Amino acid sequence: MRKQKLQKNIVEQWRTTLTPEEKLKKYLESIPAQVSASMAFEGEHVSLKMLKEYLKTLKNTGQAHATRGT
């Protein structure tokens, strides 16, 4: 019961203290680990390093598009 209350407090702090940009950044950073774990569960090995590099490429591409206004 105490663990659930602690987790609830952590989530509430996260919701109230982070800016929307920080929340998005943290969410995007968590995706490679989630995908890797999901694929491992299905019996398909996916390199966490490869997923992180792919996300970094997507971020850089997105930033390039944002600066050009496309």
Contact map, one row per residue, 1 for C-alpha under 8 A:
1111100000000000000000000000000000000000000000000000000000000000000000
1111110000000000000000000000000000000000000000000000000000000000000000
1111111000000000000000000000000000000000000000000000000000000000000000
1111111100000000000000000000000000000000000000000000000000000000000000
1111111110000000000000000000000000000000000000000000000000000000000000
0111111111000000000000000000000000000000000000000000000000000000000000
0011111111100000000000000000000000000000000000000000000000000000000000
0001111111110000000000000000000000000000000000000000000000000000000000
0000111111111000000000000000000000000000000000000000000000000000000000
0000011111111100000000000000000000000000000000000000000000000000000000
0000001111111110000000000000000000000000000000000000000000000000000000
0000000111111111000000000000000000000000000000000000000000000000000000
0000000011111111100000000000000000000000000000000000000000000000000000
0000000001111111110000000000000000000000000000000000000000000000000000
0000000000111111110000000000000000000000000000000000000000000000000000
0000000000011111110000000000000000000000000000000000000000000000000000
0000000000001111111000000000000000000000000000000000000000000000000000
0000000000000111111111100000000000000000000000000000000000000000000000
0000000000000000111111100000000000000000000000000000000000000000000000
0000000000000000011111110000000000000000000000000000000000000000000000
0000000000000000011111111000000000000000000000000000000000000000000000
0000000000000000011111111100000000000000000000000000000000000000000000
0000000000000000011111111110000000000000000000000000000000000000000000
0000000000000000000111111111000000000000000000000000000000000000000000
0000000000000000000011111111100000000000000000000000000000000000000000
0000000000000000000001111111110000000000000000000000000000000000000000
0000000000000000000000111111111000000000000000000000000000000000000000
0000000000000000000000011111111000000000000000000000001000000000000000
0000000000000000000000001111111100000000000000000001000000000000000000
0000000000000000000000000111111111000000000000000000000000000000000000
0000000000000000000000000011111111100000000000000000000000000000000000
0000000000000000000000000000111111110000000000010011001000000000000000
0000000000000000000000000000011111111000000000010000000000000000000000
0000000000000000000000000000011111111100000000000000000000000000000000
0000000000000000000000000000001111111110000000000000000000000000000000
0000000000000000000000000000000111111111000011110010000000000000000000
0000000000000000000000000000000011111111100000000000000000000000000000
0000000000000000000000000000000001111111110000000000000000000000000000
0000000000000000000000000000000000111111111111000000000000000000000000
0000000000000000000000000000000000011111111111000000000000000000000000
0000000000000000000000000000000000001111111100000000000000000000000000
0000000000000000000000000000000000000111111100000000000000000000000000
0000000000000000000000000000000000000011111110000000000000000000000000
0000000000000000000000000000000000000011111111000000000000000000000000
0000000000000000000000000000000000010011001111100000000000000000000000
0000000000000000000000000000000000010011000111110110000000000000000000
0000000000000000000000000000000000010000000011111110000000000000000000
0000000000000000000000000000000110010000000001111111000000000000000000
0000000000000000000000000000000000000000000000111111100000000000000000
0000000000000000000000000000000000000000000001111111110000000000000000
0000000000000000000000000000000100010000000001111111111000000000000000
0000000000000000000000000000100100000000000000011111111100000000000000
0000000000000000000000000000000000000000000000001111111110000000000000
0000000000000000000000000000000000000000000000000111111111000000000000
0000000000000000000000000001000100000000000000000011111111100000000000
0000000000000000000000000000000000000000000000000001111111110000000000
0000000000000000000000000000000000000000000000000000111111111000000000
0000000000000000000000000000000000000000000000000000011111111100000000
0000000000000000000000000000000000000000000000000000001111111110000000
0000000000000000000000000000000000000000000000000000000111111111000000
0000000000000000000000000000000000000000000000000000000011111111100000
0000000000000000000000000000000000000000000000000000000001111111110000
0000000000000000000000000000000000000000000000000000000000111111111000
0000000000000000000000000000000000000000000000000000000000011111111100
0000000000000000000000000000000000000000000000000000000000001111111111
0000000000000000000000000000000000000000000000000000000000000111111111
0000000000000000000000000000000000000000000000000000000000000011111111
0000000000000000000000000000000000000000000000000000000000000001111111
0000000000000000000000000000000000000000000000000000000000000000111111
0000000000000000000000000000000000000000000000000000000000000000111111
